[in-house]
Amino acid sequence: MANGCERDAGLLFTDEELSEISGMRRGVNFVEVMCGCTSHRYGDAVGKLRVFASGDLEIDCECTPGCQEEKLTPAAFEKHSGRETTRKWKSNVWLIVKGEKVSLSKTPLLKYYNQASKGSNGCHKGPNGRPCHRDEFIRCTKCNKERRFRLHNKEDCRNYHDALTDLNWSCSDFPTDKISCDDEEERASRKVLRGCFRSPSCRGCTSCVCFGCETCRFKNCNCQTCVDFTRNAET
C-alpha cells in the first residue's frame, strides 16, 4: 500500500498486540477498544475508542446511559470526563490491558497516529496535514435550541450543509434521529469545545476552520458557495 490511509485498519495490528486489550473488536476500516479517563471528582468516564487506518482517533463516550457525545477527539473526551489536569490525553486516557488500566501512550495503538502527526503520510487531519472541520451549530426554528453538527467526513459535511440551507430546519430533521425539541441544549461550557486539534477550547484557527475543500463543497449542489468553489477548482 502507498500509505497508512489505504490500509485496512483490521490489519494494522497483530493479534498478539491486541490480544490482552479489553473490549477489542475489528471493523472494516478501524479497530475499536474500550477506553476511559479518570477524574478524581467524578470517577471513571468510559467510552469506545476507534483507531482508523489513517491514524485518526475517535471516542464515543458512554459516561452515562444517556450521553450523546460521539466522535470526540481524545482531548475533547479528556475534557468531557472532568479530568482536572487536561492536555495530556495520551497519558490520561487509558485502556484495560490484562485487567489493569494502562495509559494509551503505553499501548501500540498510537503508532499510526504518531506517524500521521509528523506528516509522514499527509493524511492526518491536523496542523501538519489538511485542516480539520470544527464542529458547527444550527438553531432549531421550532424550539430555538442550538444543535451540534460534527464534520468528520464528507457525509457529515453534507448533512450540515443541507441543514444550513434549510430555512425551516428543526430538531426532527437531525440526520441521526437522536435529537428532539424535548432534549436539553448543550451547556455553554460544552459548546466551546469545537473539535480543534490545536486546542479543545479553540475559538477558530487555521487548523480547524476551513473555507472550502473537496470534503465540504459538493459538485452536485446548486448553491452559490458550491458552484463558485467547483468553478475555481476546475480553472
GROMACS elastic network, one bead per residue, 0.5 to 0.9 nm:
[ bonds ]
;  ai    aj funct       b0    kb
    1     4     6  0.75489   500
    1     5     6  0.87867   500
    1     6     6  0.62361   500
    1     7     6  0.65892   500
    2     5     6  0.82344   500
    2     6     6  0.69019   500
    2     7     6  0.86033   500
    2   121     6  0.88985   500
    3     6     6  0.58454   500
    3     7     6  0.71548   500
    3    54     6  0.84952   500
    3   120     6  0.89340   500
    3   121     6  0.60417   500
    3   122     6  0.88858   500
    3   123     6  0.85263   500
    4     7     6  0.53302   500
    4     8     6  0.85852   500
    4     9     6  0.87389   500
    4    12     6  0.87812   500
    4    53     6  0.58484   500
    4    54     6  0.53991   500
    4    55     6  0.74572   500
    4   112     6  0.74959   500
    4   116     6  0.82703   500
    4   121     6  0.69261   500
    4   123     6  0.79403   500
    5     8     6  0.83575   500
    5     9     6  0.89531   500
    5    52     6  0.84354   500
    5    53     6  0.54032   500
    5    55     6  0.77882   500
    5   121     6  0.79842   500
    5   123     6  0.63794   500
    5   124     6  0.85211   500
    6     9     6  0.88573   500
    6    53     6  0.70317   500
    6    54     6  0.75987   500
    7    10     6  0.84172   500
    7    11     6  0.73584   500
    7    12     6  0.72378   500
    7    29     6  0.79660   500
    7    53     6  0.56737   500
    7    54     6  0.78938   500
    8    11     6  0.55542   500
    8    12     6  0.68341   500
    8    27     6  0.89607   500
    8    28     6  0.68999   500
    8    29     6  0.52810   500
    8    30     6  0.73840   500
    8    52     6  0.85401   500
    8    53     6  0.60941   500
    9    12     6  0.50314   500
    9    13     6  0.77185   500
    9    26     6  0.78014   500
    9    27     6  0.75247   500
    9    28     6  0.71145   500
    9    31     6  0.61709   500
    9    51     6  0.75229   500
    9    52     6  0.58051   500
    9    54     6  0.82469   500
   10    13     6  0.69135   500
   10    14     6  0.87384   500
   10    25     6  0.88474   500
   10    26     6  0.53660   500
   10    27     6  0.63359   500
   10    28     6  0.66590   500
   10    29     6  0.64151   500
   10    30     6  0.60345   500
   10    31     6  0.60165   500
   10    52     6  0.89240   500
   10    53     6  0.82189   500
   11    14     6  0.69530   500
   11    26     6  0.88793   500
   11    53     6  0.89693   500
   12    30     6  0.89367   500
   12    31     6  0.86080   500
   12    53     6  0.72700   500
   12   112     6  0.85734   500
   13    16     6  0.80979   500
   13    17     6  0.61677   500
   13    18     6  0.69556   500
   13    31     6  0.86610   500
   13   108     6  0.79467   500
   13   109     6  0.80307   500
   14    17     6  0.52219   500
   14    18     6  0.66218   500
   14    19     6  0.84779   500
   15    18     6  0.52905   500
   15    19     6  0.55412   500
   16    19     6  0.52181   500
   16    20     6  0.78220   500
   17    20     6  0.75290   500
   17    21     6  0.83262   500
   17   107     6  0.84184   500
   17   108     6  0.68949   500
   17   109     6  0.88467   500
   18    21     6  0.54645   500
   18    22     6  0.86080   500
   18    24     6  0.73193   500
   18   108     6  0.83571   500
   18   109     6  0.88293   500
   19    22     6  0.81910   500
   19    24     6  0.82157   500
   19    97     6  0.88662   500
   20    24     6  0.89416   500
   20    96     6  0.82235   500
   20    97     6  0.53523   500
   20    98     6  0.53507   500
   20    99     6  0.83647   500
   21    24     6  0.62403   500
   21    33     6  0.72892   500
   21    34     6  0.82027   500
   21    95     6  0.70570   500
   21    96     6  0.58138   500
   21    98     6  0.66873   500
   21    99     6  0.83456   500
   22    33     6  0.66896   500
   22    34     6  0.62967   500
   22    35     6  0.87273   500
   22    95     6  0.73993   500
   22    96     6  0.54302   500
   22    97     6  0.62298   500
   22    98     6  0.76621   500
   22    99     6  0.76709   500
   23    32     6  0.76458   500
   23    33     6  0.50413   500
   23    35     6  0.85228   500
   23    48     6  0.84140   500
   23    96     6  0.83094   500
   24    31     6  0.72553   500
   24    32     6  0.55419   500
   24    34     6  0.67016   500
   25    30     6  0.88053   500
   25    31     6  0.60427   500
   25    32     6  0.52889   500
   25    33     6  0.65153   500
   26    29     6  0.80443   500
   26    30     6  0.62744   500
   26    32     6  0.62178   500
   26    33     6  0.88302   500
   27    31     6  0.57182   500
   27    32     6  0.72431   500
   28    31     6  0.83293   500
   29    51     6  0.86515   500
   29    52     6  0.60906   500
   29    53     6  0.61844   500
   30    50     6  0.61382   500
   30    51     6  0.53829   500
   30    53     6  0.61868   500
   31    49     6  0.81406   500
   31    50     6  0.55652   500
   31    51     6  0.51968   500
   31    52     6  0.66180   500
   31    53     6  0.85523   500
   31   109     6  0.89934   500
   32    48     6  0.65124   500
   32    49     6  0.54726   500
   32    51     6  0.63626   500
   32    52     6  0.88116   500
   33    47     6  0.85782   500
   33    48     6  0.57131   500
   33    49     6  0.53450   500
   33    50     6  0.66565   500
   33    51     6  0.84835   500
   33    95     6  0.76184   500
   33    96     6  0.89480   500
   34    46     6  0.73044   500
   34    47     6  0.59675   500
   34    49     6  0.61189   500
   34    50     6  0.89454   500
   34    94     6  0.87792   500
   34    95     6  0.63094   500
   34    96     6  0.73203   500
   35    45     6  0.85590   500
   35    46     6  0.57226   500
   35    47     6  0.53028   500
   35    48     6  0.57059   500
   35    49     6  0.60236   500
   35    59     6  0.83510   500
   35    93     6  0.68262   500
   35    94     6  0.55489   500
   35    96     6  0.71118   500
   35   104     6  0.85526   500
   36    44     6  0.64830   500
   36    45     6  0.53796   500
   36    47     6  0.57732   500
   36    48     6  0.81019   500
   36    49     6  0.88084   500
   36    61     6  0.86721   500
   36    63     6  0.87755   500
   36    77     6  0.87887   500
   36    78     6  0.86701   500
   36    81     6  0.85865   500
   36    92     6  0.84477   500
   36    93     6  0.56333   500
   36    94     6  0.53248   500
   36    95     6  0.64945   500
   36    96     6  0.86695   500
   36   101     6  0.88153   500
   37    43     6  0.83364   500
   37    44     6  0.57319   500
   37    45     6  0.53808   500
   37    46     6  0.65573   500
   37    47     6  0.86511   500
   37    77     6  0.79061   500
   37    78     6  0.62805   500
   37    81     6  0.63628   500
   37    82     6  0.86886   500
   37    83     6  0.72134   500
   37    89     6  0.85397   500
   37    92     6  0.59680   500
   37    94     6  0.61189   500
   37    95     6  0.89033   500
   38    41     6  0.86528   500
   38    42     6  0.76019   500
   38    43     6  0.54018   500
   38    45     6  0.62026   500
   38    46     6  0.86112   500
   38    78     6  0.85086   500
   38    81     6  0.70551   500
   38    82     6  0.79636   500
   38    83     6  0.62625   500
   38    92     6  0.73407   500
   38    93     6  0.78137   500
   38    94     6  0.85145   500
   39    42     6  0.51961   500
   39    44     6  0.62471   500
   39    45     6  0.78489   500
   39    81     6  0.66340   500
   39    82     6  0.56665   500
   39    84     6  0.63873   500
   39    85     6  0.88265   500
   40    43     6  0.56908   500
   40    44     6  0.84359   500
   40    82     6  0.85686   500
   40    83     6  0.73278   500
   40    84     6  0.74627   500
   41    82     6  0.76808   500
   41    83     6  0.81585   500
   41    84     6  0.82631   500
   42    45     6  0.80465   500
   42    81     6  0.77454   500
   42    82     6  0.68008   500
   42    83     6  0.82828   500
   43    81     6  0.85001   500
   43    82     6  0.87439   500
   43    83     6  0.89766   500
   44    63     6  0.76671   500
   44    81     6  0.76204   500
   45    61     6  0.75716   500
   45    62     6  0.70742   500
   45    64     6  0.81196   500
   45    77     6  0.88180   500
   45    78     6  0.89122   500
   45    80     6  0.86240   500
   45    81     6  0.55485   500
   45    82     6  0.85817   500
   46    60     6  0.88608   500
   46    61     6  0.62995   500
   46    62     6  0.54967   500
   46    63     6  0.52726   500
   46    64     6  0.86884   500
   46    81     6  0.85118   500
   47    59     6  0.62997   500
   47    60     6  0.54587   500
   47    63     6  0.67938   500
   47    77     6  0.86988   500
   48    58     6  0.81744   500
   48    59     6  0.53952   500
   48    60     6  0.52368   500
   48    61     6  0.65717   500
   48    62     6  0.76099   500
   49    57     6  0.69464   500
   49    58     6  0.57549   500
   49    60     6  0.67115   500
   49    61     6  0.87146   500
   49    71     6  0.89935   500
   49    74     6  0.84644   500
   50    56     6  0.81742   500
   50    57     6  0.57195   500
   50    58     6  0.52371   500
   50    59     6  0.62365   500
   50    60     6  0.83706   500
   50    71     6  0.88924   500
   51    54     6  0.82895   500
   51    55     6  0.63600   500
   51    56     6  0.60869   500
   51    58     6  0.69042   500
   51   109     6  0.71629   500
   51   110     6  0.83366   500
   51   112     6  0.88030   500
   51   113     6  0.83804   500
   52    55     6  0.53273   500
   52    56     6  0.53004   500
   52    57     6  0.64262   500
   52    58     6  0.83316   500
   52   112     6  0.88182   500
   52   113     6  0.88683   500
   53    56     6  0.72889   500
   53   112     6  0.77594   500
   54    57     6  0.89046   500
   54   112     6  0.72943   500
   54   113     6  0.75704   500
   54   116     6  0.72484   500
   54   121     6  0.87712   500
   54   123     6  0.62242   500
   54   124     6  0.62057   500
   55   109     6  0.89812   500
   55   110     6  0.76527   500
   55   111     6  0.79992   500
   55   114     6  0.76076   500
   55   115     6  0.77042   500
   55   116     6  0.60625   500
   55   117     6  0.83612   500
   55   123     6  0.83165   500
   55   124     6  0.65593   500
   56    73     6  0.88155   500
   56   112     6  0.83470   500
   56   113     6  0.62323   500
   56   116     6  0.82790   500
   56   124     6  0.64943   500
   56   125     6  0.76466   500
   57    71     6  0.84396   500
   57    72     6  0.83158   500
   57    73     6  0.64094   500
   57    74     6  0.70281   500
   57   110     6  0.89209   500
   57   113     6  0.75993   500
   58    70     6  0.79292   500
   58    72     6  0.53893   500
   58    73     6  0.53300   500
   58    74     6  0.67933   500
   59    69     6  0.85053   500
   59    70     6  0.63494   500
   59    71     6  0.51839   500
   59    73     6  0.63227   500
   59    74     6  0.65516   500
   59    77     6  0.69526   500
   60    68     6  0.81354   500
   60    69     6  0.61701   500
   60    71     6  0.54368   500
   60    72     6  0.63912   500
   60    77     6  0.84366   500
   61    64     6  0.81904   500
   61    67     6  0.67535   500
   61    68     6  0.72932   500
   61    69     6  0.55017   500
   61    70     6  0.60522   500
   61    71     6  0.82853   500
   61    72     6  0.77402   500
   61    77     6  0.72104   500
   61    80     6  0.87926   500
   61    81     6  0.88821   500
   62    65     6  0.64594   500
   62    66     6  0.79456   500
   62    67     6  0.60313   500
   62    68     6  0.80093   500
   62    69     6  0.79421   500
   62    70     6  0.89497   500
   63    66     6  0.84069   500
   63    67     6  0.64938   500
   63    81     6  0.76941   500
   64    67     6  0.52905   500
   64    68     6  0.89933   500
   65    68     6  0.87955   500
   67    70     6  0.85965   500
   68   178     6  0.83051   500
   69    72     6  0.68815   500
   69    77     6  0.85744   500
   69    80     6  0.87770   500
   70   150     6  0.87345   500
   71   150     6  0.76814   500
   71   152     6  0.79989   500
   72    75     6  0.78325   500
   72    76     6  0.57286   500
   72    77     6  0.57949   500
   72   150     6  0.89644   500
   72   195     6  0.71816   500
   73    76     6  0.51473   500
   73    77     6  0.62004   500
   73    78     6  0.85788   500
   73   195     6  0.65386   500
   73   196     6  0.84870   500
   73   197     6  0.78151   500
   73   200     6  0.87086   500
   74    78     6  0.60802   500
   74    79     6  0.86211   500
   74    89     6  0.61823   500
   74    90     6  0.79854   500
   74    93     6  0.74010   500
   75    78     6  0.50554   500
   75    79     6  0.63085   500
   75    80     6  0.86328   500
   75    86     6  0.76292   500
   75    87     6  0.64204   500
   75    88     6  0.77927   500
   75    89     6  0.56264   500
   75    90     6  0.86164   500
   75    93     6  0.89223   500
   75   195     6  0.85363   500
   75   197     6  0.80389   500
   75   199     6  0.81087   500
   75   200     6  0.64582   500
   76    79     6  0.50137   500
   76    80     6  0.60090   500
   76    81     6  0.85592   500
   76    89     6  0.89475   500
   76   193     6  0.68978   500
   76   194     6  0.84995   500
   76   195     6  0.68553   500
   76   196     6  0.88809   500
   76   199     6  0.89790   500
   76   200     6  0.58288   500
   76   201     6  0.88815   500
   77    81     6  0.60846   500
   77    82     6  0.88828   500
   77    89     6  0.84973   500
   77    93     6  0.84851   500
   78    81     6  0.53112   500
   78    82     6  0.69782   500
   78    83     6  0.60480   500
   78    85     6  0.89749   500
   78    86     6  0.65127   500
   78    87     6  0.78926   500
   78    88     6  0.83748   500
   78    89     6  0.61324   500
   78    92     6  0.72953   500
   78    93     6  0.68902   500
   79    82     6  0.55573   500
   79    83     6  0.60455   500
   79    84     6  0.83445   500
   79    85     6  0.88705   500
   79    86     6  0.64428   500
   79    87     6  0.83430   500
   79   193     6  0.87275   500
   79   200     6  0.78164   500
   80    83     6  0.76138   500
   80   190     6  0.78678   500
   82    85     6  0.88498   500
   82    86     6  0.87678   500
   83    86     6  0.61543   500
   83    92     6  0.82103   500
   85    88     6  0.73690   500
   85    92     6  0.85430   500
   86    89     6  0.67366   500
   86    92     6  0.79144   500
   87    90     6  0.85208   500
   87    92     6  0.87898   500
   87   199     6  0.82793   500
   87   200     6  0.85963   500
   88    91     6  0.56716   500
   88    92     6  0.60025   500
   88    93     6  0.83800   500
   89    93     6  0.53542   500
   89    94     6  0.88420   500
   89   103     6  0.88943   500
   89   104     6  0.81810   500
   89   105     6  0.87602   500
   90    93     6  0.59442   500
   90    94     6  0.81743   500
   90   103     6  0.67877   500
   90   104     6  0.54932   500
   90   105     6  0.50773   500
   90   106     6  0.86307   500
   90   110     6  0.86178   500
   91    94     6  0.72321   500
   91   102     6  0.86567   500
   91   104     6  0.61401   500
   91   105     6  0.58220   500
   91   106     6  0.81612   500
   92   103     6  0.63271   500
   92   104     6  0.76529   500
   92   105     6  0.89151   500
   93   102     6  0.84498   500
   93   103     6  0.59483   500
   93   104     6  0.58219   500
   93   105     6  0.84852   500
   94   101     6  0.58394   500
   94   102     6  0.51978   500
   94   104     6  0.51181   500
   94   105     6  0.84370   500
   95   100     6  0.79638   500
   95   101     6  0.55801   500
   95   102     6  0.53528   500
   95   103     6  0.64208   500
   95   104     6  0.62790   500
   95   107     6  0.84037   500
   96    99     6  0.55824   500
   96   100     6  0.52002   500
   96   102     6  0.61063   500
   96   103     6  0.88639   500
   97   100     6  0.52894   500
   97   101     6  0.63410   500
   97   102     6  0.62844   500
   97   107     6  0.88702   500
   98   101     6  0.84651   500
  102   105     6  0.82965   500
  102   106     6  0.67159   500
  102   107     6  0.75985   500
  103   106     6  0.54679   500
  103   107     6  0.71694   500
  104   107     6  0.54268   500
  104   108     6  0.81565   500
  104   109     6  0.72257   500
  104   110     6  0.73112   500
  105   108     6  0.77789   500
  105   109     6  0.79571   500
  105   110     6  0.66408   500
  106   109     6  0.85903   500
  106   110     6  0.86057   500
  107   110     6  0.70094   500
  107   111     6  0.86334   500
  108   111     6  0.58762   500
  108   112     6  0.87655   500
  109   112     6  0.72845   500
  109   113     6  0.78878   500
  110   113     6  0.50136   500
  110   114     6  0.59781   500
  110   115     6  0.85488   500
  111   114     6  0.52529   500
  111   115     6  0.63355   500
  111   116     6  0.87777   500
  112   116     6  0.61283   500
  112   117     6  0.85081   500
  113   116     6  0.51576   500
  113   117     6  0.60772   500
  113   118     6  0.87098   500
  113   124     6  0.78128   500
  114   117     6  0.50639   500
  114   118     6  0.63731   500
  114   119     6  0.89168   500
  115   118     6  0.53563   500
  115   119     6  0.67885   500
  115   120     6  0.57639   500
  115   121     6  0.74897   500
  115   124     6  0.88997   500
  116   119     6  0.51588   500
  116   120     6  0.56928   500
  116   121     6  0.59788   500
  116   122     6  0.66247   500
  116   123     6  0.66121   500
  116   124     6  0.51189   500
  116   125     6  0.84766   500
  116   126     6  0.86475   500
  116   128     6  0.84859   500
  116   129     6  0.82800   500
  117   120     6  0.75404   500
  117   121     6  0.89257   500
  117   122     6  0.85164   500
  117   124     6  0.64017   500
  117   125     6  0.83665   500
  117   126     6  0.68733   500
  117   127     6  0.79213   500
  117   128     6  0.65500   500
  117   129     6  0.78558   500
  118   121     6  0.83235   500
  118   122     6  0.85747   500
  118   124     6  0.89902   500
  118   128     6  0.68585   500
  118   129     6  0.89055   500
  119   122     6  0.50193   500
  119   123     6  0.76693   500
  119   124     6  0.73516   500
  119   126     6  0.89449   500
  119   127     6  0.89979   500
  119   128     6  0.55578   500
  119   129     6  0.63315   500
  120   123     6  0.84678   500
  121   124     6  0.76574   500
  121   129     6  0.88410   500
  122   125     6  0.82526   500
  122   128     6  0.75779   500
  122   129     6  0.53907   500
  122   130     6  0.76654   500
  123   126     6  0.88357   500
  123   129     6  0.63806   500
  123   130     6  0.73248   500
  124   127     6  0.87800   500
  124   128     6  0.77989   500
  124   129     6  0.56830   500
  124   130     6  0.70221   500
  124   132     6  0.89764   500
  125   128     6  0.77239   500
  125   129     6  0.53694   500
  125   130     6  0.50006   500
  125   131     6  0.57129   500
  125   132     6  0.52219   500
  125   133     6  0.87897   500
  125   197     6  0.83519   500
  125   207     6  0.86001   500
  126   129     6  0.51675   500
  126   130     6  0.61542   500
  126   131     6  0.58720   500
  126   132     6  0.62777   500
  126   196     6  0.85099   500
  126   197     6  0.60412   500
  126   198     6  0.79032   500
  126   207     6  0.64643   500
  126   208     6  0.81805   500
  127   130     6  0.72239   500
  127   131     6  0.67217   500
  127   132     6  0.85606   500
  127   197     6  0.73508   500
  127   198     6  0.72503   500
  127   206     6  0.81899   500
  127   207     6  0.54161   500
  127   208     6  0.86160   500
  128   131     6  0.84423   500
  128   207     6  0.87676   500
  129   132     6  0.87176   500
  129   207     6  0.88866   500
  130   207     6  0.79365   500
  131   206     6  0.70034   500
  131   208     6  0.55811   500
  131   209     6  0.69581   500
  131   210     6  0.64973   500
  132   151     6  0.82818   500
  132   152     6  0.76203   500
  132   195     6  0.84278   500
  132   196     6  0.73045   500
  132   197     6  0.78132   500
  132   207     6  0.63173   500
  132   209     6  0.70936   500
  132   210     6  0.72162   500
  133   136     6  0.86902   500
  133   150     6  0.81060   500
  133   151     6  0.55987   500
  133   152     6  0.67190   500
  133   153     6  0.86570   500
  133   157     6  0.84716   500
  133   195     6  0.79307   500
  133   196     6  0.79227   500
  133   207     6  0.83549   500
  133   208     6  0.53270   500
  133   209     6  0.59966   500
  133   210     6  0.60876   500
  133   216     6  0.85192   500
  134   149     6  0.89950   500
  134   150     6  0.70872   500
  134   151     6  0.64774   500
  134   152     6  0.82559   500
  134   194     6  0.53778   500
  134   195     6  0.52287   500
  134   196     6  0.58881   500
  134   204     6  0.82300   500
  134   207     6  0.88754   500
  134   208     6  0.51881   500
  134   209     6  0.63469   500
  134   210     6  0.82322   500
  135   148     6  0.66540   500
  135   149     6  0.56036   500
  135   151     6  0.58730   500
  135   152     6  0.85262   500
  135   193     6  0.82441   500
  135   195     6  0.60307   500
  135   196     6  0.84068   500
  135   208     6  0.89235   500
  136   147     6  0.82734   500
  136   148     6  0.57943   500
  136   149     6  0.52017   500
  136   150     6  0.66295   500
  136   151     6  0.77010   500
  136   160     6  0.79845   500
  136   194     6  0.73427   500
  137   146     6  0.58743   500
  137   147     6  0.52506   500
  137   149     6  0.58636   500
  137   150     6  0.87819   500
  137   160     6  0.87330   500
  137   191     6  0.88103   500
  138   145     6  0.82339   500
  138   146     6  0.53550   500
  138   147     6  0.54062   500
  138   148     6  0.67768   500
  138   149     6  0.76549   500
  138   160     6  0.83535   500
  138   163     6  0.77492   500
  138   164     6  0.69951   500
  138   169     6  0.83697   500
  138   170     6  0.89339   500
  139   142     6  0.87907   500
  139   143     6  0.82959   500
  139   144     6  0.56353   500
  139   145     6  0.53681   500
  139   147     6  0.61653   500
  139   169     6  0.79500   500
  139   170     6  0.76450   500
  139   171     6  0.85559   500
  140   143     6  0.57166   500
  140   145     6  0.54613   500
  140   146     6  0.62506   500
  140   147     6  0.73412   500
  140   168     6  0.80131   500
  140   169     6  0.60059   500
  140   171     6  0.57893   500
  140   181     6  0.80584   500
  141   144     6  0.55583   500
  141   145     6  0.81521   500
  141   167     6  0.80233   500
  141   168     6  0.59788   500
  141   169     6  0.60324   500
  141   170     6  0.54527   500
  141   171     6  0.83159   500
  142   145     6  0.82604   500
  142   168     6  0.84331   500
  142   169     6  0.83387   500
  142   170     6  0.60598   500
  142   171     6  0.79035   500
  142   181     6  0.75759   500
  143   146     6  0.88927   500
  143   170     6  0.78654   500
  143   171     6  0.81109   500
  143   181     6  0.57991   500
  143   182     6  0.83836   500
  144   170     6  0.87110   500
  144   181     6  0.86962   500
  145   171     6  0.85021   500
  145   181     6  0.76859   500
  145   184     6  0.80864   500
  145   185     6  0.58235   500
  145   186     6  0.87230   500
  146   185     6  0.64265   500
  146   186     6  0.77282   500
  147   171     6  0.76654   500
  147   174     6  0.86077   500
  147   179     6  0.85003   500
  147   185     6  0.71139   500
  147   186     6  0.77227   500
  148   186     6  0.83981   500
  148   191     6  0.83123   500
  149   156     6  0.75204   500
  149   157     6  0.84053   500
  149   159     6  0.82546   500
  149   160     6  0.62936   500
  149   174     6  0.89843   500
  150   153     6  0.87214   500
  150   156     6  0.65577   500
  150   157     6  0.79343   500
  150   160     6  0.82818   500
  150   194     6  0.84528   500
  150   195     6  0.81750   500
  151   154     6  0.75732   500
  151   155     6  0.81455   500
  151   157     6  0.51252   500
  151   158     6  0.87136   500
  151   159     6  0.87879   500
  151   160     6  0.76456   500
  151   216     6  0.85672   500
  152   155     6  0.82475   500
  152   156     6  0.61609   500
  152   157     6  0.73879   500
  153   156     6  0.53373   500
  153   157     6  0.63151   500
  153   158     6  0.87635   500
  153   215     6  0.67942   500
  153   216     6  0.83894   500
  154   157     6  0.50290   500
  154   158     6  0.61317   500
  154   159     6  0.86546   500
  154   214     6  0.82466   500
  154   216     6  0.62336   500
  154   217     6  0.86729   500
  155   158     6  0.51092   500
  155   159     6  0.62614   500
  155   160     6  0.87295   500
  155   215     6  0.85101   500
  155   216     6  0.88450   500
  156   159     6  0.51828   500
  156   160     6  0.63619   500
  156   161     6  0.85717   500
  156   175     6  0.89545   500
  156   216     6  0.87365   500
  157   160     6  0.51670   500
  157   161     6  0.59535   500
  157   162     6  0.85842   500
  157   215     6  0.69869   500
  157   216     6  0.52643   500
  157   217     6  0.82165   500
  158   162     6  0.60161   500
  158   163     6  0.84025   500
  158   215     6  0.85605   500
  158   216     6  0.67374   500
  158   217     6  0.80274   500
  158   218     6  0.79047   500
  159   162     6  0.53550   500
  159   163     6  0.61677   500
  159   164     6  0.85790   500
  159   174     6  0.84271   500
  159   175     6  0.67395   500
  160   163     6  0.50709   500
  160   164     6  0.59954   500
  160   165     6  0.87197   500
  160   175     6  0.89627   500
  161   164     6  0.51454   500
  161   165     6  0.65064   500
  161   166     6  0.88690   500
  161   216     6  0.77522   500
  161   217     6  0.85336   500
  162   165     6  0.53188   500
  162   166     6  0.63784   500
  163   166     6  0.51062   500
  163   167     6  0.81225   500
  163   168     6  0.87915   500
  163   169     6  0.61125   500
  163   170     6  0.87526   500
  163   173     6  0.80039   500
  163   174     6  0.81796   500
  164   167     6  0.74390   500
  164   169     6  0.77583   500
  165   168     6  0.88884   500
  165   169     6  0.84396   500
  165   223     6  0.85048   500
  166   169     6  0.52896   500
  169   172     6  0.82091   500
  169   173     6  0.64573   500
  169   174     6  0.84656   500
  170   173     6  0.55163   500
  170   174     6  0.72683   500
  170   180     6  0.85456   500
  170   181     6  0.80147   500
  171   174     6  0.53853   500
  171   177     6  0.84069   500
  171   178     6  0.89718   500
  171   179     6  0.59970   500
  171   180     6  0.51626   500
  171   181     6  0.57390   500
  172   175     6  0.84697   500
  172   177     6  0.68706   500
  172   178     6  0.87150   500
  172   179     6  0.69060   500
  172   180     6  0.57378   500
  172   181     6  0.74873   500
  173   176     6  0.86304   500
  173   177     6  0.73390   500
  173   179     6  0.88238   500
  173   180     6  0.89458   500
  174   177     6  0.55676   500
  174   178     6  0.73694   500
  174   179     6  0.66719   500
  174   180     6  0.83447   500
  175   178     6  0.81345   500
  176   179     6  0.77539   500
  177   180     6  0.78408   500
  179   182     6  0.80461   500
  179   183     6  0.64044   500
  180   183     6  0.56029   500
  180   184     6  0.89321   500
  181   184     6  0.78586   500
  184   187     6  0.86425   500
  185   188     6  0.88566   500
  186   189     6  0.81813   500
  186   190     6  0.62922   500
  186   191     6  0.65398   500
  187   190     6  0.52697   500
  187   191     6  0.64489   500
  188   191     6  0.50457   500
  188   192     6  0.68172   500
  189   192     6  0.59033   500
  189   193     6  0.77509   500
  190   193     6  0.56584   500
  190   194     6  0.86011   500
  191   194     6  0.68924   500
  191   201     6  0.88794   500
  192   200     6  0.78173   500
  192   201     6  0.53935   500
  192   202     6  0.74691   500
  192   203     6  0.73700   500
  193   196     6  0.77987   500
  193   199     6  0.85980   500
  193   200     6  0.52015   500
  193   202     6  0.72466   500
  193   203     6  0.86242   500
  194   200     6  0.65775   500
  194   201     6  0.67977   500
  194   202     6  0.71320   500
  194   203     6  0.79245   500
  194   204     6  0.86849   500
  194   208     6  0.85928   500
  195   198     6  0.88090   500
  195   199     6  0.80198   500
  195   200     6  0.60247   500
  195   201     6  0.81624   500
  195   202     6  0.82833   500
  195   208     6  0.76707   500
  196   199     6  0.56040   500
  196   200     6  0.56644   500
  196   201     6  0.75849   500
  196   202     6  0.62752   500
  196   203     6  0.87454   500
  196   204     6  0.79790   500
  196   205     6  0.83281   500
  196   207     6  0.69361   500
  196   208     6  0.52200   500
  196   209     6  0.86363   500
  197   200     6  0.69531   500
  197   202     6  0.87693   500
  197   207     6  0.71014   500
  197   208     6  0.72088   500
  198   201     6  0.88579   500
  198   202     6  0.72053   500
  198   205     6  0.84473   500
  198   207     6  0.68609   500
  198   208     6  0.80007   500
  199   202     6  0.51067   500
  199   203     6  0.89029   500
  201   204     6  0.89983   500
  202   205     6  0.71602   500
  202   208     6  0.84816   500
  204   207     6  0.79890   500
  204   208     6  0.63129   500
  204   209     6  0.59777   500
  205   208     6  0.56520   500
  205   209     6  0.58309   500
  206   209     6  0.56000   500
  206   210     6  0.75158   500
  207   210     6  0.80731   500
  210   213     6  0.72373   500
  210   216     6  0.84525   500
  211   216     6  0.87912   500
  212   215     6  0.79720   500
  212   216     6  0.62200   500
  212   217     6  0.62326   500
  212   225     6  0.87521   500
  212   226     6  0.85967   500
  212   229     6  0.70970   500
  213   216     6  0.56271   500
  213   217     6  0.59054   500
  213   229     6  0.80140   500
  214   217     6  0.54086   500
  214   218     6  0.70931   500
  214   219     6  0.89937   500
  214   229     6  0.89364   500
  214   230     6  0.89162   500
  215   218     6  0.77718   500
  216   226     6  0.87186   500
  217   221     6  0.81443   500
  217   225     6  0.77702   500
  217   226     6  0.52715   500
  217   227     6  0.86187   500
  217   229     6  0.69755   500
  217   230     6  0.77570   500
  218   221     6  0.54363   500
  218   222     6  0.85720   500
  218   226     6  0.56870   500
  218   227     6  0.80785   500
  218   229     6  0.84899   500
  218   230     6  0.75972   500
  219   222     6  0.78779   500
  219   226     6  0.66575   500
  219   227     6  0.71053   500
  219   229     6  0.86723   500
  219   230     6  0.62219   500
  220   226     6  0.84191   500
  220   227     6  0.88183   500
  221   224     6  0.86152   500
  221   225     6  0.89471   500
  221   226     6  0.62048   500
  221   227     6  0.72181   500
  222   225     6  0.83228   500
  222   226     6  0.67012   500
  222   227     6  0.61108   500
  223   226     6  0.56125   500
  223   227     6  0.61816   500
  223   228     6  0.86497   500
  224   227     6  0.50123   500
  224   228     6  0.59305   500
  224   229     6  0.84582   500
  225   228     6  0.53583   500
  225   229     6  0.62617   500
  225   230     6  0.86984   500
  226   229     6  0.50834   500
  226   230     6  0.60601   500
  226   231     6  0.85638   500
  227   230     6  0.52033   500
  227   231     6  0.62005   500
  227   232     6  0.86543   500
  228   231     6  0.52056   500
  228   232     6  0.61774   500
  228   233     6  0.85565   500
  229   232     6  0.51863   500
  229   233     6  0.60229   500
  229   234     6  0.86381   500
  230   233     6  0.51276   500
  230   234     6  0.62816   500
  230   235     6  0.88306   500
  231   234     6  0.53296   500
  231   235     6  0.64335   500
  232   235     6  0.53172   500
